[in-house]
Amino acid sequence: MDGGRIVAVQGGGLPPQDVEVVDFPGATLMPGLVDAHVHLAFDAGVDPVAALVARDAPAALAAMRAAAATALAGGVTTVRDLGDRDYLALELREATSSSARLPGIVAALLSLYRAGARFIAASDAGIHADKPHDVARHIPATLAAIGLPLPEGLRLVTSAAADACGLTGRKGRLAAGHDGDLLVIDGDPTADPTALHRILAVHARGRRVR
């Protein structure tokens, strides 16, 4: 990586000279997760709407910042916020744009998947205590439980989600020219979805945040 962008991706061989090398033996390197449906303004509590109403704008913005940090620490390096208050999500985006520290029905779903329909998976994070802001890590396992292959579930929360958010060429892939959003985990998530919860490191735009 050079700054916040991936310059090249290669397997094996020697690294270029005069670069910092970070080694995670036996680990899996993958793109940071992309959650295409979150509500950073909601606190993932019992009554997130009431909690939001009780906060003034500065307090709500501070809570959104904390929610974004929780998502980031959980390997979710990109989110699409689909509802807040007073356009605070836009304010948060502007404030953090240069910071790396912030970021249906089963039968019908399977039928659509087998028919080749394009779709993504997202979490609706923040709306309930069962949906904290880093819950996207559970999506591949949930999809696998209803019949989708694990590699497909991973694609739906990385490259497919990035494409749906208009971020093709920037997010969701380990490729030259993409943002340096990296998730390092202990294990192989294509065989064991619980590996997504064994996080060794998270990088956002080239900067290590966990």
Contacts in CASP RR format, 6 or more apart in sequence:
PFRMAT RR
TARGET T0000
AUTHOR 0000-0000-0000
METHOD contacts of the structure
MODEL  1
MDGGRIVAVQGGGLPPQDVEVVDFPGATLMPGLVDAHVHLAFDAGVDPVA
ALVARDAPAALAAMRAAAATALAGGVTTVRDLGDRDYLALELREATSSSA
RLPGIVAALLSLYRAGARFIAASDAGIHADKPHDVARHIPATLAAIGLPL
PEGLRLVTSAAADACGLTGRKGRLAAGHDGDLLVIDGDPTADPTALHRIL
AVHARGRRVR
1 7 0 8 1.000
1 180 0 8 1.000
1 203 0 8 1.000
1 206 0 8 1.000
3 205 0 8 1.000
3 206 0 8 1.000
4 100 0 8 1.000
4 179 0 8 1.000
4 180 0 8 1.000
4 205 0 8 1.000
4 206 0 8 1.000
4 207 0 8 1.000
5 177 0 8 1.000
5 178 0 8 1.000
5 179 0 8 1.000
5 180 0 8 1.000
5 205 0 8 1.000
5 206 0 8 1.000
6 174 0 8 1.000
6 175 0 8 1.000
6 176 0 8 1.000
6 177 0 8 1.000
6 178 0 8 1.000
6 179 0 8 1.000
6 180 0 8 1.000
7 176 0 8 1.000
7 177 0 8 1.000
8 176 0 8 1.000
9 174 0 8 1.000
9 175 0 8 1.000
9 176 0 8 1.000
15 21 0 8 1.000
22 201 0 8 1.000
22 208 0 8 1.000
24 184 0 8 1.000
24 200 0 8 1.000
24 201 0 8 1.000
26 186 0 8 1.000
26 187 0 8 1.000
27 184 0 8 1.000
27 185 0 8 1.000
27 186 0 8 1.000
27 187 0 8 1.000
27 200 0 8 1.000
28 184 0 8 1.000
28 185 0 8 1.000
28 186 0 8 1.000
28 187 0 8 1.000
28 188 0 8 1.000
28 189 0 8 1.000
28 195 0 8 1.000
29 174 0 8 1.000
29 182 0 8 1.000
29 183 0 8 1.000
29 184 0 8 1.000
30 154 0 8 1.000
30 158 0 8 1.000
30 174 0 8 1.000
30 182 0 8 1.000
30 183 0 8 1.000
30 184 0 8 1.000
30 185 0 8 1.000
30 189 0 8 1.000
31 77 0 8 1.000
31 158 0 8 1.000
31 159 0 8 1.000
31 162 0 8 1.000
31 171 0 8 1.000
31 172 0 8 1.000
31 173 0 8 1.000
31 174 0 8 1.000
31 178 0 8 1.000
31 181 0 8 1.000
31 182 0 8 1.000
31 183 0 8 1.000
32 75 0 8 1.000
32 76 0 8 1.000
32 77 0 8 1.000
32 78 0 8 1.000
32 158 0 8 1.000
32 171 0 8 1.000
32 172 0 8 1.000
32 181 0 8 1.000
32 182 0 8 1.000
32 183 0 8 1.000
32 202 0 8 1.000
33 74 0 8 1.000
33 75 0 8 1.000
33 76 0 8 1.000
33 77 0 8 1.000
33 78 0 8 1.000
33 136 0 8 1.000
33 137 0 8 1.000
33 157 0 8 1.000
33 158 0 8 1.000
33 183 0 8 1.000
34 76 0 8 1.000
34 77 0 8 1.000
34 78 0 8 1.000
34 79 0 8 1.000
34 80 0 8 1.000
34 136 0 8 1.000
34 157 0 8 1.000
34 158 0 8 1.000
34 161 0 8 1.000
34 162 0 8 1.000
34 165 0 8 1.000
34 167 0 8 1.000
34 171 0 8 1.000
34 172 0 8 1.000
35 71 0 8 1.000
35 76 0 8 1.000
35 78 0 8 1.000
35 79 0 8 1.000
35 80 0 8 1.000
35 122 0 8 1.000
35 123 0 8 1.000
35 125 0 8 1.000
35 136 0 8 1.000
35 157 0 8 1.000
35 161 0 8 1.000
36 79 0 8 1.000
36 80 0 8 1.000
36 120 0 8 1.000
36 122 0 8 1.000
36 161 0 8 1.000
36 164 0 8 1.000
36 165 0 8 1.000
37 80 0 8 1.000
37 82 0 8 1.000
37 122 0 8 1.000
37 123 0 8 1.000
37 124 0 8 1.000
37 125 0 8 1.000
38 71 0 8 1.000
38 79 0 8 1.000
38 80 0 8 1.000
38 81 0 8 1.000
38 82 0 8 1.000
38 122 0 8 1.000
38 123 0 8 1.000
38 124 0 8 1.000
38 125 0 8 1.000
38 126 0 8 1.000
38 133 0 8 1.000
39 48 0 8 1.000
39 81 0 8 1.000
39 82 0 8 1.000
39 83 0 8 1.000
39 84 0 8 1.000
39 124 0 8 1.000
39 125 0 8 1.000
39 126 0 8 1.000
39 127 0 8 1.000
40 64 0 8 1.000
40 67 0 8 1.000
40 68 0 8 1.000
40 71 0 8 1.000
40 79 0 8 1.000
40 81 0 8 1.000
40 84 0 8 1.000
40 89 0 8 1.000
40 92 0 8 1.000
40 126 0 8 1.000
40 133 0 8 1.000
41 52 0 8 1.000
41 60 0 8 1.000
41 63 0 8 1.000
41 64 0 8 1.000
41 67 0 8 1.000
41 81 0 8 1.000
41 83 0 8 1.000
41 84 0 8 1.000
41 85 0 8 1.000
41 88 0 8 1.000
41 89 0 8 1.000
42 48 0 8 1.000
42 49 0 8 1.000
42 51 0 8 1.000
42 52 0 8 1.000
42 67 0 8 1.000
42 126 0 8 1.000
42 127 0 8 1.000
43 51 0 8 1.000
43 52 0 8 1.000
43 63 0 8 1.000
43 67 0 8 1.000
43 126 0 8 1.000
44 67 0 8 1.000
44 125 0 8 1.000
44 126 0 8 1.000
44 127 0 8 1.000
44 128 0 8 1.000
44 129 0 8 1.000
44 131 0 8 1.000
44 132 0 8 1.000
44 133 0 8 1.000
45 51 0 8 1.000
45 126 0 8 1.000
45 128 0 8 1.000
45 129 0 8 1.000
46 128 0 8 1.000
46 129 0 8 1.000
48 126 0 8 1.000
48 127 0 8 1.000
48 128 0 8 1.000
52 60 0 8 1.000
52 85 0 8 1.000
55 63 0 8 1.000
57 85 0 8 1.000
57 86 0 8 1.000
57 88 0 8 1.000
60 84 0 8 1.000
60 85 0 8 1.000
60 86 0 8 1.000
60 88 0 8 1.000
61 88 0 8 1.000
61 91 0 8 1.000
61 92 0 8 1.000
64 84 0 8 1.000
64 88 0 8 1.000
64 89 0 8 1.000
64 92 0 8 1.000
65 92 0 8 1.000
65 96 0 8 1.000
65 102 0 8 1.000
67 125 0 8 1.000
67 126 0 8 1.000
67 133 0 8 1.000
68 79 0 8 1.000
68 92 0 8 1.000
68 96 0 8 1.000
68 102 0 8 1.000
68 103 0 8 1.000
68 133 0 8 1.000
69 101 0 8 1.000
69 102 0 8 1.000
69 103 0 8 1.000
70 132 0 8 1.000
70 133 0 8 1.000
70 134 0 8 1.000
71 79 0 8 1.000
71 103 0 8 1.000
71 125 0 8 1.000
71 133 0 8 1.000
71 134 0 8 1.000
71 136 0 8 1.000
72 101 0 8 1.000
72 102 0 8 1.000
72 103 0 8 1.000
72 202 0 8 1.000
72 204 0 8 1.000
72 209 0 8 1.000
72 210 0 8 1.000
73 134 0 8 1.000
73 199 0 8 1.000
73 202 0 8 1.000
73 209 0 8 1.000
73 210 0 8 1.000
74 134 0 8 1.000
74 137 0 8 1.000
74 199 0 8 1.000
74 202 0 8 1.000
74 210 0 8 1.000
75 134 0 8 1.000
75 137 0 8 1.000
75 183 0 8 1.000
75 199 0 8 1.000
75 202 0 8 1.000
75 210 0 8 1.000
76 103 0 8 1.000
76 133 0 8 1.000
76 134 0 8 1.000
76 136 0 8 1.000
76 137 0 8 1.000
77 103 0 8 1.000
77 171 0 8 1.000
77 181 0 8 1.000
77 182 0 8 1.000
77 183 0 8 1.000
77 202 0 8 1.000
77 203 0 8 1.000
77 204 0 8 1.000
78 103 0 8 1.000
78 161 0 8 1.000
78 162 0 8 1.000
78 165 0 8 1.000
78 167 0 8 1.000
78 171 0 8 1.000
78 172 0 8 1.000
78 181 0 8 1.000
79 103 0 8 1.000
79 125 0 8 1.000
80 122 0 8 1.000
80 165 0 8 1.000
81 89 0 8 1.000
83 89 0 8 1.000
92 102 0 8 1.000
95 102 0 8 1.000
96 102 0 8 1.000
96 103 0 8 1.000
100 203 0 8 1.000
100 204 0 8 1.000
100 205 0 8 1.000
100 206 0 8 1.000
100 207 0 8 1.000
100 209 0 8 1.000
101 204 0 8 1.000
101 207 0 8 1.000
101 209 0 8 1.000
103 204 0 8 1.000
106 146 0 8 1.000
109 119 0 8 1.000
109 146 0 8 1.000
110 146 0 8 1.000
110 147 0 8 1.000
110 148 0 8 1.000
112 119 0 8 1.000
113 119 0 8 1.000
113 148 0 8 1.000
113 152 0 8 1.000
118 160 0 8 1.000
119 156 0 8 1.000
119 160 0 8 1.000
120 156 0 8 1.000
120 157 0 8 1.000
120 160 0 8 1.000
120 161 0 8 1.000
120 164 0 8 1.000
121 139 0 8 1.000
121 142 0 8 1.000
121 143 0 8 1.000
121 153 0 8 1.000
121 156 0 8 1.000
121 157 0 8 1.000
121 161 0 8 1.000
122 136 0 8 1.000
122 139 0 8 1.000
122 157 0 8 1.000
122 161 0 8 1.000
123 131 0 8 1.000
123 135 0 8 1.000
123 136 0 8 1.000
123 138 0 8 1.000
123 139 0 8 1.000
124 131 0 8 1.000
125 131 0 8 1.000
125 132 0 8 1.000
125 133 0 8 1.000
125 134 0 8 1.000
125 135 0 8 1.000
125 136 0 8 1.000
126 132 0 8 1.000
126 133 0 8 1.000
136 157 0 8 1.000
137 196 0 8 1.000
137 197 0 8 1.000
138 196 0 8 1.000
139 153 0 8 1.000
139 156 0 8 1.000
139 157 0 8 1.000
140 150 0 8 1.000
140 153 0 8 1.000
140 154 0 8 1.000
140 156 0 8 1.000
140 157 0 8 1.000
140 189 0 8 1.000
140 193 0 8 1.000
140 196 0 8 1.000
141 193 0 8 1.000
141 194 0 8 1.000
141 196 0 8 1.000
143 152 0 8 1.000
143 153 0 8 1.000
143 156 0 8 1.000
144 150 0 8 1.000
144 153 0 8 1.000
144 193 0 8 1.000
148 156 0 8 1.000
150 189 0 8 1.000
150 190 0 8 1.000
150 191 0 8 1.000
150 193 0 8 1.000
151 190 0 8 1.000
154 189 0 8 1.000
154 190 0 8 1.000
158 172 0 8 1.000
158 173 0 8 1.000
159 172 0 8 1.000
159 173 0 8 1.000
161 172 0 8 1.000
162 168 0 8 1.000
162 169 0 8 1.000
162 170 0 8 1.000
162 171 0 8 1.000
162 172 0 8 1.000
162 173 0 8 1.000
165 171 0 8 1.000
169 175 0 8 1.000
169 177 0 8 1.000
169 178 0 8 1.000
170 178 0 8 1.000
170 179 0 8 1.000
171 178 0 8 1.000
171 179 0 8 1.000
171 181 0 8 1.000
172 178 0 8 1.000
172 181 0 8 1.000
174 182 0 8 1.000
179 205 0 8 1.000
179 206 0 8 1.000
180 203 0 8 1.000
180 204 0 8 1.000
180 205 0 8 1.000
180 206 0 8 1.000
181 203 0 8 1.000
181 204 0 8 1.000
181 205 0 8 1.000
181 206 0 8 1.000
182 201 0 8 1.000
182 202 0 8 1.000
182 203 0 8 1.000
182 206 0 8 1.000
183 199 0 8 1.000
183 201 0 8 1.000
183 202 0 8 1.000
183 203 0 8 1.000
184 199 0 8 1.000
184 200 0 8 1.000
184 201 0 8 1.000
184 202 0 8 1.000
185 195 0 8 1.000
185 196 0 8 1.000
185 198 0 8 1.000
185 199 0 8 1.000
185 200 0 8 1.000
186 195 0 8 1.000
186 198 0 8 1.000
186 199 0 8 1.000
186 200 0 8 1.000
187 195 0 8 1.000
187 198 0 8 1.000
188 195 0 8 1.000
189 195 0 8 1.000
189 196 0 8 1.000
199 210 0 8 1.000
201 208 0 8 1.000
201 210 0 8 1.000
202 208 0 8 1.000
202 209 0 8 1.000
202 210 0 8 1.000
203 209 0 8 1.000
END
